[in-house]
Amino acid sequence: NPLSTFLFCMATERLLRRLEERGIAFLA
């Protein structure tokens, strides 16, 4: 299902971005 794959990619990108922001805040 292309739609579910698209939503999964968006959710993964959002999660990675959140983890990256948290990692930067943790390092700083």
C-alpha distance matrix in Angstrom:
0.0 3.8 5.5 5.5 6.4 8.8 10.2 10.8 12.5 14.5 15.6 16.6 18.6 20.2 21.2 22.7 24.5 26.0 27.1 28.6 30.6 31.8 32.8 34.7 36.4 37.2 38.8 40.6
3.8 0.0 3.8 5.6 5.0 6.1 8.6 9.8 10.5 12.3 14.2 15.2 16.4 18.3 19.9 20.9 22.4 24.3 25.6 26.7 28.6 30.2 31.2 32.8 34.6 35.7 37.0 38.7
5.5 3.8 0.0 3.8 5.4 5.0 6.2 8.5 9.9 10.6 12.3 14.2 15.4 16.6 18.3 20.0 21.1 22.6 24.3 25.7 27.1 28.6 30.1 31.6 33.1 34.4 36.0 37.5
5.5 5.6 3.8 0.0 3.8 5.4 5.1 6.0 8.6 9.8 10.4 12.1 14.1 15.2 16.3 18.2 19.8 20.9 22.3 24.1 25.7 26.8 28.1 30.1 31.5 32.4 34.2 35.9
6.4 5.0 5.4 3.8 0.0 3.8 5.5 5.0 6.2 8.6 9.8 10.4 12.2 14.2 15.2 16.3 18.2 19.9 20.9 22.3 24.3 25.6 26.5 28.4 30.2 31.1 32.5 34.3
8.8 6.1 5.0 5.4 3.8 0.0 3.8 5.4 5.2 6.3 8.7 9.9 10.6 12.4 14.2 15.4 16.5 18.4 20.0 21.0 22.6 24.4 25.5 27.0 28.7 30.0 31.4 32.9
10.2 8.6 6.2 5.1 5.5 3.8 0.0 3.8 5.4 5.1 6.1 8.5 9.9 10.5 12.2 14.2 15.3 16.5 18.3 19.8 21.1 22.5 24.1 25.7 27.0 28.3 30.1 31.5
10.8 9.8 8.5 6.0 5.0 5.4 3.8 0.0 3.8 5.4 5.1 6.1 8.6 9.9 10.5 12.2 14.2 15.3 16.4 18.1 20.0 21.0 22.2 24.2 25.7 26.5 28.2 30.1
12.5 10.5 9.9 8.6 6.2 5.2 5.4 3.8 0.0 3.8 5.5 5.1 6.1 8.6 9.8 10.5 12.2 14.2 15.2 16.2 18.3 19.9 20.7 22.4 24.3 25.3 26.6 28.3
14.5 12.3 10.6 9.8 8.6 6.3 5.1 5.4 3.8 0.0 3.8 5.4 5.1 6.1 8.6 9.9 10.5 12.3 14.2 15.2 16.5 18.3 19.8 21.1 22.6 24.1 25.6 26.9
15.6 14.2 12.3 10.4 9.8 8.7 6.1 5.1 5.5 3.8 0.0 3.8 5.5 5.1 6.1 8.6 9.9 10.5 12.3 14.1 15.4 16.5 18.1 20.0 21.1 22.3 24.2 25.7
16.6 15.2 14.2 12.1 10.4 9.9 8.5 6.1 5.1 5.4 3.8 0.0 3.8 5.4 5.0 6.1 8.5 9.8 10.5 12.1 14.2 15.2 16.1 18.2 19.9 20.6 22.2 24.1
18.6 16.4 15.4 14.1 12.2 10.6 9.9 8.6 6.1 5.1 5.5 3.8 0.0 3.8 5.4 5.1 6.1 8.6 9.9 10.4 12.3 14.2 15.0 16.4 18.3 19.6 20.8 22.3
20.2 18.3 16.6 15.2 14.2 12.4 10.5 9.9 8.6 6.1 5.1 5.4 3.8 0.0 3.8 5.5 5.1 6.2 8.6 9.8 10.6 12.3 14.1 15.4 16.6 18.2 19.9 21.1
21.2 19.9 18.3 16.3 15.2 14.2 12.2 10.5 9.8 8.6 6.1 5.0 5.4 3.8 0.0 3.8 5.4 5.1 6.2 8.5 10.0 10.5 12.1 14.3 15.4 16.2 18.2 19.8
22.7 20.9 20.0 18.2 16.3 15.4 14.2 12.2 10.5 9.9 8.6 6.1 5.1 5.5 3.8 0.0 3.8 5.4 5.0 6.0 8.6 9.8 10.2 12.2 14.1 14.9 16.1 18.1
24.5 22.4 21.1 19.8 18.2 16.5 15.3 14.2 12.2 10.5 9.9 8.5 6.1 5.1 5.4 3.8 0.0 3.8 5.4 5.0 6.2 8.6 9.7 10.6 12.3 14.0 15.2 16.4
26.0 24.3 22.6 20.9 19.9 18.4 16.5 15.3 14.2 12.3 10.5 9.8 8.6 6.2 5.1 5.4 3.8 0.0 3.8 5.4 5.2 6.2 8.5 10.0 10.6 12.1 14.2 15.3
27.1 25.6 24.3 22.3 20.9 20.0 18.3 16.4 15.2 14.2 12.3 10.5 9.9 8.6 6.2 5.0 5.4 3.8 0.0 3.8 5.5 5.0 6.0 8.6 9.8 10.2 12.0 14.0
28.6 26.7 25.7 24.1 22.3 21.0 19.8 18.1 16.2 15.2 14.1 12.1 10.4 9.8 8.5 6.0 5.0 5.4 3.8 0.0 3.8 5.4 5.0 6.2 8.6 9.6 10.4 12.1
30.6 28.6 27.1 25.7 24.3 22.6 21.1 20.0 18.3 16.5 15.4 14.2 12.3 10.6 10.0 8.6 6.2 5.2 5.5 3.8 0.0 3.8 5.4 5.2 6.2 8.5 9.9 10.5
31.8 30.2 28.6 26.8 25.6 24.4 22.5 21.0 19.9 18.3 16.5 15.2 14.2 12.3 10.5 9.8 8.6 6.2 5.0 5.4 3.8 0.0 3.8 5.5 5.1 6.0 8.6 9.8
32.8 31.2 30.1 28.1 26.5 25.5 24.1 22.2 20.7 19.8 18.1 16.1 15.0 14.1 12.1 10.2 9.7 8.5 6.0 5.0 5.4 3.8 0.0 3.8 5.4 4.9 6.1 8.5
34.7 32.8 31.6 30.1 28.4 27.0 25.7 24.2 22.4 21.1 20.0 18.2 16.4 15.4 14.3 12.2 10.6 10.0 8.6 6.2 5.2 5.5 3.8 0.0 3.8 5.4 5.1 6.0
36.4 34.6 33.1 31.5 30.2 28.7 27.0 25.7 24.3 22.6 21.1 19.9 18.3 16.6 15.4 14.1 12.3 10.6 9.8 8.6 6.2 5.1 5.4 3.8 0.0 3.8 5.5 5.1
37.2 35.7 34.4 32.4 31.1 30.0 28.3 26.5 25.3 24.1 22.3 20.6 19.6 18.2 16.2 14.9 14.0 12.1 10.2 9.6 8.5 6.0 4.9 5.4 3.8 0.0 3.8 5.5
38.8 37.0 36.0 34.2 32.5 31.4 30.1 28.2 26.6 25.6 24.2 22.2 20.8 19.9 18.2 16.1 15.2 14.2 12.0 10.4 9.9 8.6 6.1 5.1 5.5 3.8 0.0 3.8
40.6 38.7 37.5 35.9 34.3 32.9 31.5 30.1 28.3 26.9 25.7 24.1 22.3 21.1 19.8 18.1 16.4 15.3 14.0 12.1 10.5 9.8 8.5 6.0 5.1 5.5 3.8 0.0
